Each structure stands twice: as structure tokens, then as C-alpha cells.
Amino acid sequence: MSHASTVRPVIENPRSDIVLVTTVPTTSERQTATAEAVVAHWQAAQWPPELLSLTAYTSSDGESVLTYGQWASEEALLRALKEEGGIAYAGPAVPETAGPAPAPVPYRLYRAVRGNGIPDPAPVAESFPVAFFGAENDRAAREFVDGLFAAEEATEGDDRDYPGGISANMHISVDGTSVLSFSEWVTEANAVAHIEAVWEPLLKHLGGTGLLYRHFGSLYPVA
């Protein structure tokens, strides 16, 4: 069983061994219905003991719902992926007008940095810039992330005192062909300012794709 919550998942959860990410295409008219259908599908499914959290995010352009699931065991996740239409998937309940969801992609958190200008405990994150980059293999993906942080430190310094910046979390897909950047910001205005100054030139130069997301809802196992 699970319970719904507005609490954001802890991306650096030490119990999380692997995460599963899906981007579900939708329209601005159907985005809320799509997100509600995804969450309802999760609530109706059997909750494996190794599943730590499931979260749905809605993009600010209205055209995407992103799902982020934390699992304590890769073996358990692989078992769940064999159950077509099960809890590891966005679900057959997604409205037809949303279009088919791409296959979910397993990732592992590779590196995470926190903003030094944020108090402890950190405020609730309200905005989540997400970007995807392609990679040839795991080694190339790691070199890409390491180079990205090194370039940032060379130009911006290593204090990372960005207004409203809570954390930047870099994931690498299990097959090594994708890098996921998932950031947490206090406000959307803070995130947009950083995107315009730093990420838009980067995406243009490196050919990645990115969107700004908001938290829609999370599910956690019943204690």
C-alpha cells in the first residue's frame, strides 16, 4: 500500500540504489488529467517492498509529465519492468490524447552538489529544471558530468551560491547512453534566471533537451 504526499523525495536518499524515469507526452489541456491518471495507476497497483517513492512532475509548457521512481534494489526494479503495465510503468490509464509514453529508463545518481546559499534545513523546492544529454557509454557519460562541473567551477567558482539553488543531481542511465540533470530550486523565478544565464547556452552548445517542471504529487509506502 502507498499514501499520497506533498513531501518531495530526497534525491540523495542513501537507500535508493536505482531510479526509473519516464517522460509522458501530453497537451496543456490534458496535462492535469494525464498526471492524475498516472498517480491513480500507481495507487491501484501492488506496491513492492523495494519501492521507496514514486513522484509525478508537470512541465511548465504543459506538454509533459515526468515520473521519477526510487528503488532500493535493481533486481526488484527489473522484476517490476517485466510486468507490462505494472507499477514500473506510467500506466495504461494515461488518456489517449496524451500519446504513448516512451519506455522508462533506469538511472543511477552519479554526482550531486548542493547550493551553499541555502539554509539547513533547506526550504521546500518548488521548481525542477530537468535536462537530458546523450552519451556513447558509461565512461563518456561520467567524463561529461565531471567536465561539466569542472567548467562550471572554472567560470562561476566552486561556492555555488546561486540565489534559490538547492541542489543539482546528475544521473547516468544504466546503459550509459543518457545523462539526466535534475535540479531543485526554491522558486521558478530563481530557476528561470539560472537557466537563461547558464543552461540555455549549454543546451544549445551540447545539444541536450530541457524543461522546467513542478511537483504534482508523490507516493510513499505505508509505514
N, C-alpha and C positions, 0 to 999 in steps of 0.2 A: 504494500500500500504506500501511497505518497500523499503529501499535503502541499497545497499551493502556498507561495510566499512571495512577498515583495523584496525579500533579502537577496542581495546579489551573491552569486557564487564566489568563493575565494579561488582566484585563478591559480595561485601558488599553493593550493591545498596539498600538503605532503602525502596524503593518501591517494591522490589522483595519479594513476600510472599512465593513463592514456585518455584522450578526449576525442569525441566524434562530432564533426561539424558538417552541417548541411545548409545550403542556401536555397530557399524555396522561392521561385519567381511568383509574383502576384501583380496586382494592379492597385492603384491608390484607392479605388472604390472597394476592393475586396481584401485589402491588407489585414484589417482587423479580423474579418471573418476567417481568413487563412490562418492567422496566429491562434485564434480561438479553436479552430479545428485541430491544429497541431497539438495544442495543450490538452484538448479533450481526448484525442487519440492516446496520448501518454497516460492520462488518468484512467483510461479504460483498460490499459494493458497491464500485464503482470510485471511487478517491479522486482528485478533481480537483486539479490543482496549486495552484489558488487557495484551496483549503480549508485553513484554518490549524489548526482544532481542532473537535472535537465532544465535548460533555460531557452526561452524564445526571445529574440530581439527583432524589432521592426525598423527598417531603414527609413531615413528621413525623406527619401524621394518617393516612398510609398510602393516601391516595386520589388521589395524583397523581405523575406522573413529568414533570419539566420537562427539556426539551432546549435546549441553548444552543450554537449553531454560529457560529464566527468565519470570515468570508470576506474575502479581500483584494480582491475585485472584485465590485461589484454586478452587472455584466454576467454574470459566471460564475455567480453565485447565481441569477439569472433563468433562465439556461440550465438549471441543475440543477432548478429548480422545474417546468420543462416536462416533465421525466422523471417521470411519475407513478409513485410507489412507489420512486423512486431515493433517493440518499443524503441529499437535502434533506428527506426525509420520515421520520417516526418508523418507518414501515415496515409492510408487510402482515403481518409476523411477530408483531405485538402480539397477545397472547391475546384470543380473542373476548370473554371475560368482562370485559376492560378497557373495552370500549365504543370507539366511533370517536374518533380523535384529531381535535381541531379543526385547521383549516388553519394551517400555520405562518405566523408573522408576521415580516416583516423590520423590524429596528430599527437605529438608529444611536445610539452613545453621545453624549449631549449634554453632560452635565457630570458630573464625578467629584470627590469630596473624600475625603481620607484622614484618619484619626484621628491626632491629634497625640500621643496617649499610647502609640503603638505603636512599638517599636524598629525600626531598619533594619539588616538586612533584617527584614521583617515575619514573624511566626510563621505557620504553616500555618492557613488558615481551615478551620473545622470546621462552621460554621453559616451559612446563607444565607437571610435573610429576603427574600422576593420579594413585591412588590405591583404591581397593575395599576390604572391610573386611565384613565377615558375622557376624550377631548378632542374639541373641534369641528374643529380644524385644527392645522396645524403651529405657527402663531403662538400660538394659545391654549395649546398644549402647552408651548411654551417659556416663556410667561408664567407658567404653572402651576408649572413647575420652579423658575424664578427666584424666584417668590413664596414657594415652599416653603422654599428655602434662606434667603431673607431673613427669613422668620418664625422659622425655627429659630435664626438668629443673634441675632434680637431677644430671644428668650426664653432660649436656652441659652448664648449667647456664640459667638464665632467660633473658639474654640480646639479645639472638638470633641474634647475629652479624655474620650471615653466609655470606660469600662472594657471592654476587649476589642474595641472597634470598629476594624476595619481600614480599610474603605472603604465609601462609598455611591456607587453608579453609576446615574445617571439616563439612561434611554434614551427616545427618541421614535420611534414607528413611522414608516416611510417615508411612509405616507399621512396622518400627523399625527393619527390618531384614538385613539392609545393611548400612555400613558406607562408605562414599566416601571422600577420601582425594584428594583435588585439590590444587596444589601449583603453584606459579608463580615465575619464575626465569629470571634474566636478560639475561643469555646465557645458551646454552645447556651444555657447559663445566662446568659451575657453578653447574648446576643441577646434572650432572653425578657424579661429585665429592661428592656431598652430598648424592646421592643415594648409592654410593659404601660404604661410611663411615657410614651411618645411616640407610637407608631404606632397603637395601638388607638383612642385618641381621634381621631386624624387620619382613620383609615379610616372610623370612624363618622360623622364630620363631612362628609367629602368623598365618601363612597360608593364607595371603592375596595375591592378584594378582595386578601387577602394570605395567604400561607402560609409556614411555615418549612421549609427544605429542607436536606438533607445531600448531600454529594458521593458519587455512586455510582461513576463512572468516566469517564475521558477518553480520547480517541483523538487521536493526532497523526501527521502524515505521517512516514514513514520517511526519515531524512536520506540 
